[in-house]
Every structure is written in structure tokens, then in C-alpha cells.
Amino acid sequence: MKEGSETGKIGVVSRKVLLTVLVLSCLIVIPGFALVFASRDVVKPADAVHLEAKVNPVVLEWMKSNSGMPEEVLSDIYHAAVNNVNADLILAICVVESNFNPNVKSEKGAIGLMGILPHAWLDELRSQGIIQDKEDLYQISANIASGAYVLQKYLSRTKTLEKALTGYVGGDPAYVHKVMKALGELYLVKWSKPDTV
């Protein structure tokens, strides 16, 4: 009887150790994969031509699980993102900044899906012809085009995704982890059902 209870205790300890290793691996591996694959996106030319993509149902489900927005809105966000460079990274930023809510405004004044700060970017975005006024940042395509522009500026200045994201958010290193985690989750979802991609 005593020997059986010893074996049972070893089994419980082994399962706990295995679970701990698995959780820690996910916390390290997923962001690591995200960094590798996101850096692959960084080398896309800014003038790359993107065809109108059919909504990937796996990605749409991931978006739904991270948002309370209607499917029609999420589909519009998907189309706006995939027609830009670094589409997966843009979706990861959207989930961290707004949970895919185009009407959100932060306490610091960041507007819309990608959390654009008008006081920092409005004049430049106007001069580039991306938006005409501040209210345009509440429109899905205008906000994502604005965010993609700002992100590309930081990527070209810093040459690393981590520094670009730190600059994008104004210096918060925790933000980088959140975006990389979201990006890792998105890649994991896409890899889990590659036949739908």
C-alpha cells in the first residue's frame, strides 16, 4: 500500500513538472517564433502589391475570440490589414491597441484600431495624403493605413522589430511582449490549420 502511494505521488509531481515546463516553453517559444516570422515581414518592400484576399476563416475566428465586434467589422479590418505590408503584425497591434474596436480612444488620446496619436502624427499623415482630419482615424482603412505608415517609419529607422514596437508605443517595453504574444498566437492559429490559409 505504501509503495502504491509513493508511485502516485511521483506521478503527480511528474505531471506538475511537465505542465510547468510546457507553460514556460509556450511563454518563450511562441514569442520567439513570432519574432522570427515577423522579422520575415519586415523585409517586404513598402511598395509591394497585394491582391484582394479572401478572408481566412481561421484568422477571422482568432479575431472574434479577441473582440466583441461584429463579423462584418472584423472582415473589413482583415481586408484593410492584408492589403498592407506586415499584415499579421498589424493585426497583432490592433488586438493589443483596441481589441479590434475602430471607435476606441485611449486615456492618452490614441485613436482607433492601431492607437494613432493625433498630436504626434496628424500633420504628417495629412501631408502624406493618408488622412484629411482627425476623425478619419476612426475609419478602418484610414486608421490601418496610418498605423502601417507609422510602423514602417519606425521599422526603417530602427531596423529591429523590438525597437520599432517600442518606438511605436512611446517607450513601453511591456507593449513589445504583448504584441509579440498576440503575433505568436496568430501564427500558431494559422499553423494549426494550414489548409485554410
N, C-alpha and C positions, 0 to 999 in steps of 0.2 A: 504493500500500500504506500509506504513511504517513498519507494523508488518511482512509482507512477506519478506522485505529486511533484517530485523533483523534475521529471520529464516534462510535466505540464507547465511548470514554472519556466523551464528553459525555452519551451515553445512560445510562451507569452513574451518573454524577453526578446527572443529572436524576431518575432513579428513586430515588436515595438522598434527594435533597431532597424529592421528592414523598412518600416514605414518612415522613420526619421531620415534614413539615407535617401529614400525615394523623394520625400518632400524637399530636402536640401538640394538634391540633384535637379529637381524642376526649377527651383529658385535660381540656380546657377546656369543650367543648360539652356532653358528657354530664352532668357535674355541674351545669352551668348550666341545662340543660333540667330536671334533677331538681329544682333549687331552684324553678324556675318552677312546675312541676306539683305539687310538694309543698306550696308555699305556697297553691296552689288548695285542697288538702285541709285546710289549717289553718282555713279559714272554715266548715267543716262544723259545724253545731250539735252540741253534745255529746249531745243527746237525739234525734239523727236515728235514724229507724227503718231497720233494714237487714233485707232479706229473706234467707232462707237461700239462698246462692248455690251453683250447680253449680261444681265445681272447674274452673277454667280450665286446660286441658292445657298451654298454653304456660307459664303461671306455674309449674305443677307441675314441668315439665321444668327450668325455671330453678332451682327449689328443689332438685331432685335433683342438678343439676350443682354445687350448693354444699353438699351434705350427703351423709353416708353413711347417713342414717336411712331406714327402710323407707317405701314409698309411703303406707301406711296412716297412719303418724305424720305425714307431710308433709301429707296430705289433712286430718287433724284440725287441724293448725296453720293451714292455709289457711282452713278454716271459722271457726276462732276469730278469725283476723285480719280477715277480710272482714266480720264482724259487729261491728266496732268502727270508730270514726272513724279516719281516716288509715291505712287498711288497707295500702297499699303502703309507707308509711313504717314501719309496724310490721314488715312482712316484711323490709325492709332492715335494721332494727335487729336482728331475730332472726338474720339471716345474719352480721352483724358480731359480735354478742354470743356466739352459740352454734353457728353453722352448723346451726341447726335441731335441736339436741340438747336435749331438755327436761330431761335429767338432769345437765347440766353445772354445775359450780361453779368460779368463778374463784379465783385466789390471794387476792383481796381479799374473797372471801365472797359475790360476786354469784351469784345462783341462777337457773338455768333459761334459757328461751328469750330473754327480754329483759333478763337480767342484773340482777335486782332485788336491792338490798342490804337484807337484813332489818333490820340495825341502824339503818338510816335510815328505813325505810318500814313496818315490820311493824305498829307501833301504829296508824298512820293507816289502813293498808289493812284492819286489823281493824275499826276504828271505822266505816269506810265499808261494812262488810259484804262486802268483796271476797274476803277470805280469813279463815280462822279461826286457822290457825297456820302456822309457818314451812314445814312440809312441803308445804303446799298450793302453794307456789311451784314445786314440781316437776311440778304438773299443768298440762297445756297451756292449758286455758281460764282457769284461775286466774292463771297467770303472764302471759298476754297481757292479761287484764283488768287486772291490776296494773300492767303496763307501760304500757298505754293510759292508765290513770288518772294515773300519774306524768308521762308525756309531756304529757298535756293540762294538767296543773298548770304545767309549765314553759312551754308554749306560751301559756297565758293570762297568765302573769307577764311574759314577755319580748316577746311579740308578733312575734318573728322565729324562723324555724326554726333558723338557725345558733346563736343564743344558747340556744334551748331544748335543742338537742342537746348543747351544751357543758355546760349545767347538768345534763342527764340523766346524763352520764358523769362529772361531777365536775370539769370544767375542762380536759379534754384536747382541744386544737384539732384534732389529727390524727384524732380519732374522727369529727368532723364530716365530714371529707373521705372517710373510709371509708364512712360511712353514705350520703353523697350519691353516691358512686361506685356503691355497691350499688343505690341507688334509680334512678340513671341507667341501669344495666344492666337492671334490671327493666322500666323504661319502654321501653327500646329493644327488649327481647324482646317486650313486649306490642304495640308499634307494628309490629314486623316481620311479625306475623300478626294483623292487626286482626279478621279474620273469625272468629277463635276466641274473641274477647273477649266 
